[in-house]
Amino acid sequence: MSKMSPLKITDTTFRDAHQSVAATRMRTQDMEPIAPKMNQIGFHSMEVWGGATFDVCTRFLFDDPWERARVLKRLMPQTPLQMLLRGQNLVGYRHYSDDVVEAFVKHAAECGIDIFRIFDALNDERNIATACKAVKAAGKHAQLCICYTVSEGGRLGGSVYNLEYFVNKAKILEAMGADSICLKDMAGLLAPYDAEQIIKALKATLKVPVQLHTHYTSGMASMAALKAAEAGIDVVDACLSPLALRTSQPAVEPLVVSLNGTSRETGLDVESLIELGDYIESLSGYLRPHLINGRMTVVDTRVLTHQVPGGMISNLMSQLREAESLDRLPEVLEELPRVREQLGYPPLVTPTSQIIGVQAVNNVLFGRWEVITDQVKDYCYGLYGRAPVELDPEVVKRALTGYERGSEPVTGRPADYLDPELEKATEATKGLAKDIGDILVYALYPVTGERFLNVKYGLEKLPEDETPSPATQSPQATEVPSPGNVSDRARTFNIYMSGNSYQVTVDPVVGNETPQSSAQPSTAVVRPTPRPVTPAASTPAPVAVTQKPVAAPQPEPPPANLAQGEIEVIAPLPGMVVRYLVEEGQHVNQGDNVVVLEAMKMENALPAPSGGVVKKLCFASGSRVTRGAALVIIGTS
């Protein structure tokens, strides 16, 4: 290896690592105990925010995402904090207006984010321009991404995703003002020698630093990272080993050891990393139920064909399981490449992975293109940007038949077709939102965001099944009691058993020799104990509200029997009622959309199967429903 500077490491443990393997379920209180020690390691940066964390914090964990950024910045002042920003999609699943993008970036910077990794799922640079300008205006680091994917052959090359494509995209991003460029391999498709080829080309072309983000899904990520290091990459992403591999990033510890004694030696201390990994392992009792499971193998070589990121695989499995159709997963994975081809070979990363994945599920369960999500319609219209290749005209025609915006796709910058949204969100949250952070939560997720704010300020009580129990609280990062006198051959292991994490010290027996302490392994239980979350010193306490707390709306049970002449609009999939498009007593025609159901974070407008009068809206907005639930009752006589 020729003389090069030390390789820098971005640690993803607090963001993409647990998003990839544990459904983004790490909480702020899980991170606080080791954040100061992580700060001392010497990472180039720590990715701690963005991606799915914002949605999961507000939808499931009820853990204020803005406060998380402030807390971690206070605990890790020397380490640049990094976030993943989906360009004009921010941390959501659709494009937001420019005023929302600008306000979000400004507030995130104020809360402690230093490096903004910005990407667009279609590699359409127009969709990251506003965010990039906002980051520069805030005086922060704008890292612009090229999403890596392949088309035919499963390797770099072909008619679309060849070396020229990636180099040209990088030139465009550098000209836009990128402070660094990231090659983002979200599905683990980057082969080692392709990594070497691309990185050499990028380093020869660009003046700004180059970083690699990859996933272990296919089993190639660690090899790709090593070849990238040999090719001169400036920074690579990795994470602590308990959350590494599988669909996550390469483990940082073996990467550090592999480079020791070379010109790319990282300078990171392996023993300190192992100690931090032990703490993450102690969270296994809480995180284990969320781990992607079901196969013995650590890698999924099928990703080389279906190209679906690991997080999306878990979502597909969950959706099919709830629809009692998990056995049809192989059909969905076969359908995915066909849907992707017909929709112009987009890279599969949020939100396009959800758009393609959910449509593949719909095609398998209901027939090809019989049920088309609202997001696919928006995509075909051009509201997500410019696809790498032309879309199938028959699919576009079918998707845009009856589409509210029109049947002819647009070609301009998608955000130019959006009205400003921030003022509307401000007006809608009067009396509830206390600051711009609250307003932005609502602007991003009107249904789940409003519920989060109601819970945050005591206006709504969490259902019992969503309230964290004491057993799921984070363990304190305290010293484990010593097992006593042991020999220098003793080894300590972290073991998960019967819902608890144990640290077990084992002293081997040689011949007739007995251990000095005991013939039995000594165990010390890492007992979960509740710990308060200390707010940032600069953050005022939430303003007390005067309204009386109200109970969370309870879904009404569907009617047991229908009167003569009544029909139901049935939920074809489990999901959440986003909103009703009609009112009780309103007349509807056959085919009129009456309710919007969210499934796998994609929205489906469900039509009336027959004309008539709306007799009953069976659920409140925000209610979760099962497959087959009656959503609307229509009287046809």
NUPAMAR-820074 format. One record per residue (C-alpha): residue number from 1; residue in three letters; x, y, z. Coordinates in steps of 0.2 Angstrom, whole numbers, plus 5000, padded with zeros to 4 digits. Layout:
N
kese|tigu|X|Y|Z
NUM|ala|X|Y|Z
...
This chain:
637
kese|tigu|X|Y|Z
1|met|5000|5000|5000
2|ser|5008|5017|4995
3|lys|5010|5031|5007
4|met|4993|5038|5011
5|ser|4985|5048|5026
6|pro|4977|5038|5040
7|leu|4959|5032|5036
8|lys|4946|5042|5045
9|ile|4930|5033|5052
10|thr|4912|5039|5054
11|asp|4903|5029|5067
12|thr|4885|5025|5063
13|thr|4881|5016|5079
14|phe|4868|5029|5085
15|arg|4859|5030|5069
16|asp|4861|5019|5053
17|ala|4867|5004|5063
18|his|4852|5001|5074
19|gln|4841|5007|5060
20|ser|4847|4993|5049
21|val|4846|4979|5061
22|ala|4835|4984|5075
23|ala|4821|4994|5068
24|thr|4828|5011|5074
25|arg|4823|5007|5092
26|met|4838|5014|5101
27|arg|4832|5028|5112
28|thr|4841|5044|5118
29|gln|4843|5036|5135
30|asp|4851|5021|5128
31|met|4865|5032|5120
32|glu|4868|5044|5134
33|pro|4878|5032|5146
34|ile|4892|5029|5133
35|ala|4891|5046|5123
36|pro|4905|5054|5132
37|lys|4917|5039|5129
38|met|4912|5039|5111
39|asn|4917|5057|5110
40|gln|4934|5052|5116
41|ile|4938|5039|5103
42|gly|4943|5051|5089
43|phe|4930|5047|5076
44|his|4930|5058|5061
45|ser|4911|5061|5065
46|met|4897|5051|5072
47|glu|4881|5049|5063
48|val|4867|5051|5076
49|trp|4852|5058|5068
50|gly|4841|5059|5052
51|gly|4835|5044|5041
52|ala|4821|5035|5050
53|thr|4826|5040|5067
54|phe|4815|5056|5066
55|asp|4800|5046|5061
56|val|4802|5032|5073
57|cys|4806|5044|5088
58|thr|4789|5053|5085
59|arg|4779|5038|5079
60|phe|4784|5024|5091
61|leu|4796|5030|5104
62|phe|4789|5046|5109
63|asp|4807|5052|5111
64|asp|4809|5070|5106
65|pro|4821|5070|5091
66|trp|4826|5088|5093
67|glu|4831|5085|5111
68|arg|4841|5070|5106
69|ala|4852|5081|5095
70|arg|4854|5094|5109
71|val|4858|5080|5122
72|leu|4871|5071|5111
73|lys|4879|5088|5106
74|arg|4881|5092|5124
75|leu|4889|5075|5128
76|met|4900|5074|5113
77|pro|4906|5092|5110
78|gln|4923|5087|5101
79|thr|4915|5075|5089
80|pro|4906|5082|5074
81|leu|4888|5076|5074
82|gln|4881|5070|5057
83|met|4864|5067|5050
84|leu|4856|5059|5035
85|leu|4845|5071|5025
86|arg|4834|5064|5011
87|gly|4836|5080|5001
88|gln|4819|5088|4997
89|asn|4811|5073|5007
90|leu|4820|5079|5023
91|val|4816|5064|5035
92|gly|4799|5060|5027
93|tyr|4793|5051|5012
94|arg|4787|5064|5000
95|his|4794|5081|4994
96|tyr|4792|5096|5005
97|ser|4791|5114|5000
98|asp|4807|5125|5001
99|asp|4802|5134|5016
100|val|4800|5118|5026
101|val|4817|5112|5020
102|glu|4825|5128|5024
103|ala|4818|5129|5042
104|phe|4822|5111|5045
105|val|4840|5113|5041
106|lys|4842|5129|5051
107|his|4834|5122|5066
108|ala|4844|5105|5065
109|ala|4860|5116|5064
110|glu|4855|5125|5079
111|cys|4852|5109|5089
112|gly|4869|5103|5085
113|ile|4871|5094|5068
114|asp|4887|5098|5060
115|ile|4888|5088|5045
116|phe|4873|5085|5033
117|arg|4874|5070|5022
118|ile|4861|5074|5008
119|phe|4855|5062|4995
120|asp|4841|5061|4983
121|ala|4834|5044|4979
122|leu|4834|5047|4960
123|asn|4851|5055|4960
124|asp|4842|5070|4954
125|glu|4853|5085|4959
126|arg|4839|5097|4958
127|asn|4831|5089|4973
128|ile|4846|5092|4985
129|ala|4850|5110|4979
130|thr|4839|5119|4992
131|ala|4845|5108|5006
132|cys|4863|5111|5001
133|lys|4861|5130|5000
134|ala|4852|5130|5018
135|val|4867|5120|5025
136|lys|4880|5132|5018
137|ala|4869|5147|5024
138|ala|4870|5139|5042
139|gly|4889|5138|5041
140|lys|4889|5119|5041
141|his|4897|5105|5031
142|ala|4887|5099|5016
143|gln|4891|5081|5011
144|leu|4882|5077|4995
145|cys|4879|5059|4990
146|ile|4878|5048|4975
147|cys|4867|5033|4978
148|tyr|4876|5018|4971
149|thr|4866|5004|4962
150|val|4867|4993|4947
151|ser|4856|4987|4933
152|glu|4860|4973|4922
153|gly|4873|4960|4927
154|gly|4874|4965|4946
155|arg|4891|4974|4944
156|leu|4897|4991|4939
157|gly|4894|4995|4921
158|gly|4880|4992|4908
159|ser|4870|5005|4900
160|val|4865|5015|4915
161|tyr|4875|5013|4931
162|asn|4893|5013|4923
163|leu|4909|5022|4929
164|glu|4905|5037|4918
165|tyr|4888|5039|4927
166|phe|4895|5040|4944
167|val|4910|5052|4940
168|asn|4899|5064|4931
169|lys|4886|5064|4945
170|ala|4901|5068|4957
171|lys|4907|5082|4946
172|ile|4889|5090|4946
173|leu|4889|5089|4965
174|glu|4906|5096|4968
175|ala|4901|5111|4957
176|met|4885|5114|4968
177|gly|4896|5117|4983
178|ala|4899|5100|4991
179|asp|4911|5100|5005
180|ser|4913|5082|5002
181|ile|4906|5068|4992
182|cys|4899|5052|4998
183|leu|4896|5036|4988
184|lys|4881|5029|4997
185|asp|4879|5010|4994
186|met|4863|5007|5003
187|ala|4860|4989|4998
188|gly|4877|4982|4999
189|leu|4879|4980|4981
190|leu|4897|4987|4979
191|ala|4909|4974|4974
192|pro|4927|4976|4981
193|tyr|4935|4978|4964
194|asp|4921|4990|4958
195|ala|4924|5000|4974
196|glu|4943|5001|4970
197|gln|4939|5007|4952
198|ile|4926|5020|4957
199|ile|4936|5027|4972
200|lys|4952|5029|4961
201|ala|4942|5038|4948
202|leu|4933|5050|4960
203|lys|4949|5054|4969
204|ala|4958|5058|4952
205|thr|4943|5069|4947
206|leu|4938|5078|4963
207|lys|4946|5091|4974
208|val|4935|5088|4989
209|pro|4936|5073|5001
210|val|4927|5056|4997
211|gln|4918|5045|5009
212|leu|4911|5028|5007
213|his|4894|5022|5015
214|thr|4890|5004|5013
215|his|4880|4989|5020
216|tyr|4885|4972|5024
217|thr|4869|4964|5017
218|ser|4877|4954|5003
219|gly|4893|4950|5013
220|met|4905|4962|5002
221|ala|4905|4977|5013
222|ser|4921|4974|5023
223|met|4930|4969|5008
224|ala|4924|4984|4998
225|ala|4929|4996|5013
226|leu|4947|4988|5013
227|lys|4949|4990|4994
228|ala|4942|5008|4995
229|ala|4955|5011|5008
230|glu|4969|5005|4997
231|ala|4962|5016|4983
232|gly|4963|5032|4994
233|ile|4946|5034|5001
234|asp|4946|5048|5014
235|val|4933|5042|5026
236|val|4923|5026|5028
237|asp|4907|5022|5038
238|ala|4908|5008|5051
239|cys|4899|5004|5068
240|leu|4902|4995|5084
241|ser|4902|4976|5082
242|pro|4886|4971|5091
243|leu|4876|4981|5078
244|ala|4887|4978|5063
245|leu|4886|4966|5048
246|arg|4870|4958|5043
247|thr|4861|4973|5035
248|ser|4871|4986|5044
249|gln|4889|4993|5041
250|pro|4906|4984|5043
251|ala|4912|4982|5061
252|val|4924|4995|5066
253|glu|4935|4984|5077
254|pro|4942|4972|5064
255|leu|4944|4986|5051
256|val|4955|4996|5063
257|val|4965|4980|5067
258|ser|4967|4976|5048
259|leu|4974|4993|5045
260|asn|4986|4993|5059
261|gly|5004|4994|5054
262|thr|5000|5002|5037
263|ser|5000|5020|5031
264|arg|4981|5020|5033
265|glu|4981|5015|5051
266|thr|4966|5024|5060
267|gly|4974|5028|5077
268|leu|4958|5022|5085
269|asp|4960|5011|5101
270|val|4953|4994|5099
271|glu|4951|4990|5118
272|ser|4941|5006|5120
273|leu|4930|5001|5105
274|ile|4927|4983|5113
275|glu|4922|4991|5129
276|leu|4909|5002|5121
277|gly|4903|4987|5111
278|asp|4900|4977|5128
279|tyr|4888|4991|5133
280|ile|4879|4990|5116
281|glu|4878|4971|5119
282|ser|4870|4974|5136
283|leu|4855|4982|5127
284|ser|4851|4966|5118
285|gly|4836|4962|5130
286|tyr|4828|4977|5124
287|leu|4833|4977|5106
288|arg|4832|4959|5102
289|pro|4813|4958|5098
290|his|4817|4971|5084
291|leu|4831|4962|5076
292|ile|4829|4956|5059
293|asn|4827|4937|5060
294|gly|4821|4922|5051
295|arg|4837|4915|5042
296|met|4853|4907|5049
297|thr|4864|4916|5037
298|val|4872|4932|5042
299|val|4872|4938|5024
300|asp|4858|4939|5010
301|thr|4866|4935|4993
302|arg|4848|4937|4986
303|val|4850|4956|4988
304|leu|4862|4955|4972
305|thr|4846|4951|4963
306|his|4832|4961|4971
307|gln|4843|4975|4977
308|val|4832|4979|4992
309|pro|4840|4988|5007
310|gly|4840|4978|5023
311|gly|4827|4989|5032
312|met|4815|4987|5018
313|ile|4816|4968|5019
314|ser|4811|4969|5037
315|asn|4796|4981|5032
316|leu|4791|4969|5018
317|met|4791|4954|5030
318|ser|4781|4963|5043
319|gln|4768|4969|5031
320|leu|4766|4952|5023
321|arg|4765|4944|5040
322|glu|4751|4955|5046
323|ala|4742|4952|5029
324|glu|4744|4933|5033
325|ser|4754|4931|5017
326|leu|4772|4929|5023
327|asp|4774|4914|5012
328|arg|4773|4926|4997
329|leu|4789|4935|5001
330|pro|4798|4925|4987
331|glu|4785|4931|4974
332|val|4787|4949|4981
333|leu|4806|4948|4979
334|glu|4804|4942|4961
335|glu|4791|4956|4957
336|leu|4803|4969|4964
337|pro|4815|4970|4949
338|arg|4800|4970|4937
339|val|4792|4985|4946
340|arg|4809|4994|4947
341|glu|4812|4991|4928
342|gln|4795|4998|4923
343|leu|4798|5013|4935
344|gly|4814|5018|4927
345|tyr|4827|5009|4937
346|pro|4828|5020|4952
347|pro|4841|5017|4965
348|leu|4832|5008|4980
349|val|4834|5019|4995
350|thr|4821|5029|5005
351|pro|4808|5034|4998
352|thr|4810|5024|4982
353|ser|4813|5008|4991
354|gln|4797|5010|4999
355|ile|4788|5015|4983
356|ile|4794|5001|4973
357|gly|4793|4988|4988
358|val|4775|4992|4993
359|gln|4769|4992|4974
360|ala|4777|4975|4972
361|val|4767|4969|4987
362|asn|4751|4976|4980
363|asn|4755|4968|4963
364|val|4757|4951|4971
365|leu|4742|4952|4983
366|phe|4730|4961|4971
367|gly|4736|4958|4953
368|arg|4749|4968|4943
369|trp|4745|4987|4944
370|glu|4727|4984|4950
371|val|4730|4994|4966
372|ile|4742|5008|4964
373|thr|4749|5019|4979
374|asp|4747|5037|4979
375|gln|4766|5039|4980
376|val|4768|5029|4963
377|lys|4755|5040|4955
378|asp|4766|5055|4962
379|tyr|4782|5047|4955
380|cys|4774|5044|4938
381|tyr|4768|5062|4937
382|gly|4786|5068|4941
383|leu|4784|5074|4959
384|tyr|4799|5064|4965
385|gly|4811|5070|4951
386|arg|4819|5063|4935
387|ala|4821|5044|4934
388|pro|4837|5037|4927
389|val|4828|5030|4912
390|glu|4811|5032|4904
391|leu|4796|5024|4913
392|asp|4785|5011|4905
393|pro|4772|5022|4896
394|glu|4758|5009|4900
395|val|4761|5010|4918
396|val|4762|5029|4918
397|lys|4745|5030|4909
398|arg|4737|5018|4921
399|ala|4744|5027|4936
400|leu|4738|5044|4930
401|thr|4721|5039|4925
402|gly|4710|5050|4936
403|tyr|4725|5057|4945
404|glu|4720|5074|4953
405|arg|4735|5084|4946
406|gly|4732|5078|4928
407|ser|4737|5064|4916
408|glu|4753|5072|4908
409|pro|4769|5071|4918
410|val|4779|5086|4923
411|thr|4798|5088|4920
412|gly|4803|5103|4931
413|arg|4810|5103|4948
414|pro|4797|5094|4959
415|ala|4797|5107|4973
416|asp|4793|5121|4961
417|tyr|4775|5113|4960
418|leu|4773|5114|4979
419|asp|4764|5128|4988
420|pro|4773|5134|5004
421|glu|4768|5124|5019
422|leu|4777|5131|5034
423|glu|4764|5145|5037
424|lys|4750|5132|5036
425|ala|4758|5120|5048
426|thr|4761|5135|5060
427|glu|4742|5140|5059
428|ala|4737|5121|5061
429|thr|4747|5119|5077
430|lys|4742|5135|5086
431|gly|4740|5132|5105
432|leu|4749|5116|5103
433|ala|4767|5119|5096
434|lys|4779|5128|5107
435|asp|4793|5131|5095
436|ile|4798|5129|5077
437|gly|4804|5111|5081
438|asp|4786|5106|5086
439|ile|4779|5115|5070
440|leu|4791|5105|5059
441|val|4786|5089|5067
442|tyr|4768|5092|5062
443|ala|4773|5098|5045
444|leu|4783|5082|5041
445|tyr|4770|5070|5049
446|pro|4753|5078|5051
447|val|4744|5063|5058
448|thr|4758|5055|5069
449|gly|4766|5071|5072
450|glu|4751|5079|5080
451|arg|4749|5063|5091
452|phe|4767|5065|5096
453|leu|4764|5083|5101
454|asn|4748|5078|5111
455|val|4758|5065|5121
456|lys|4773|5077|5123
457|tyr|4762|5090|5131
458|gly|4751|5078|5141
459|leu|4735|5081|5130
460|glu|4734|5062|5125
461|lys|4738|5047|5135
462|leu|4748|5033|5127
463|pro|4739|5016|5125
464|glu|4746|5003|5137
465|asp|4754|4993|5123
466|glu|4764|5008|5117
467|thr|4770|5013|5135
468|pro|4788|5007|5138
469|ser|4788|4996|5153
470|pro|4802|4996|5166
471|ala|4809|4980|5159
472|thr|4814|4989|5143
473|gln|4823|5003|5152
474|ser|4842|5005|5148
475|pro|4855|4998|5159
476|gln|4866|5010|5168
477|ala|4884|5010|5161
478|thr|4891|5005|5178
479|glu|4905|4993|5183
480|val|4900|4975|5184
481|pro|4905|4967|5200
482|ser|4921|4957|5200
483|pro|4919|4938|5200
484|gly|4933|4936|5212
485|asn|4950|4929|5210
486|val|4953|4921|5193
487|ser|4968|4916|5183
488|asp|4975|4926|5168
489|arg|4966|4913|5157
490|ala|4949|4919|5162
491|arg|4938|4926|5148
492|thr|4922|4936|5150
493|phe|4907|4934|5138
494|asn|4890|4944|5136
495|ile|4876|4932|5135
496|tyr|4857|4935|5132
497|met|4845|4922|5141
498|ser|4827|4923|5146
499|gly|4825|4941|5144
500|asn|4841|4946|5153
501|ser|4858|4951|5149
502|tyr|4872|4942|5158
503|gln|4891|4945|5159
504|val|4899|4928|5162
505|thr|4917|4926|5167
506|val|4924|4908|5163
507|asp|4940|4902|5171
508|pro|4945|4886|5161
509|val|4950|4870|5170
510|val|4966|4861|5165
511|gly|4968|4843|5170
512|asn|4965|4842|5189
513|glu|4967|4860|5191
514|thr|4953|4870|5198
515|pro|4950|4889|5196
516|gln|4955|4899|5211
517|ser|4938|4907|5213
518|ser|4925|4893|5210
519|ala|4922|4878|5199
520|gln|4906|4887|5192
521|pro|4906|4901|5181
522|ser|4903|4918|5190
523|thr|4889|4928|5183
524|ala|4884|4946|5186
525|val|4867|4952|5179
526|val|4866|4968|5171
527|arg|4849|4973|5178
528|pro|4839|4986|5168
529|thr|4835|5001|5179
530|pro|4825|5016|5174
531|arg|4836|5032|5172
532|pro|4830|5050|5169
533|val|4834|5059|5153
534|thr|4842|5075|5158
535|pro|4837|5089|5146
536|ala|4850|5100|5138
537|ala|4855|5115|5150
538|ser|4850|5128|5136
539|thr|4833|5120|5133
540|pro|4818|5127|5142
541|ala|4806|5115|5150
542|pro|4790|5113|5140
543|val|4777|5126|5143
544|ala|4763|5120|5154
545|val|4746|5118|5144
546|thr|4730|5123|5152
547|gln|4719|5111|5143
548|lys|4713|5095|5152
549|pro|4722|5079|5146
550|val|4711|5069|5135
551|ala|4711|5051|5131
552|ala|4718|5044|5115
553|pro|4704|5041|5103
554|gln|4699|5023|5103
555|pro|4694|5015|5086
556|glu|4676|5010|5085
557|pro|4673|4992|5082
558|pro|4667|4988|5064
559|pro|4648|4984|5064
560|ala|4644|4966|5067
561|asn|4630|4966|5053
562|leu|4626|4976|5038
563|ala|4608|4982|5035
564|gln|4601|4978|5018
565|gly|4608|4988|5004
566|glu|4624|4993|5014
567|ile|4642|4989|5008
568|glu|4659|4991|5016
569|val|4675|4998|5011
570|ile|4687|4986|5017
571|ala|4706|4988|5022
572|pro|4715|4977|5010
573|leu|4731|4978|5021
574|pro|4734|4982|5039
575|gly|4739|5000|5041
576|met|4734|5017|5048
577|val|4719|5028|5043
578|val|4727|5044|5037
579|arg|4711|5054|5033
580|tyr|4693|5052|5026
581|leu|4689|5060|5010
582|val|4671|5060|5013
583|glu|4658|5064|5027
584|glu|4644|5055|5033
585|gly|4628|5058|5023
586|gln|4638|5063|5008
587|his|4633|5055|4991
588|val|4647|5046|4982
589|asn|4649|5038|4965
590|gln|4657|5021|4961
591|gly|4676|5023|4960
592|asp|4676|5039|4971
593|asn|4690|5039|4983
594|val|4683|5039|5001
595|val|4698|5035|5013
596|val|4717|5036|5013
597|leu|4725|5021|5021
598|glu|4744|5021|5025
599|ala|4752|5004|5024
600|met|4771|5003|5025
601|lys|4772|5022|5026
602|met|4764|5023|5008
603|glu|4747|5030|5006
604|asn|4733|5021|4997
605|ala|4717|5030|4992
606|leu|4703|5017|4993
607|pro|4688|5019|4981
608|ala|4669|5016|4984
609|pro|4665|4999|4977
610|ser|4647|5006|4972
611|gly|4638|5022|4972
612|gly|4627|5028|4987
613|val|4627|5038|5003
614|val|4640|5037|5016
615|lys|4632|5030|5032
616|lys|4647|5028|5044
617|leu|4665|5032|5045
618|cys|4671|5018|5056
619|phe|4688|5025|5063
620|ala|4696|5041|5068
621|ser|4711|5047|5059
622|gly|4727|5040|5066
623|ser|4719|5023|5070
624|arg|4728|5007|5066
625|val|4717|4994|5058
626|thr|4719|4976|5053
627|arg|4717|4968|5036
628|gly|4699|4966|5033
629|ala|4693|4980|5044
630|ala|4677|4989|5038
631|leu|4683|5007|5036
632|val|4667|5015|5028
633|ile|4649|5009|5027
634|ile|4640|5015|5011
635|gly|4621|5013|5009
636|thr|4617|5009|4991
637|ser|4598|5008|4992
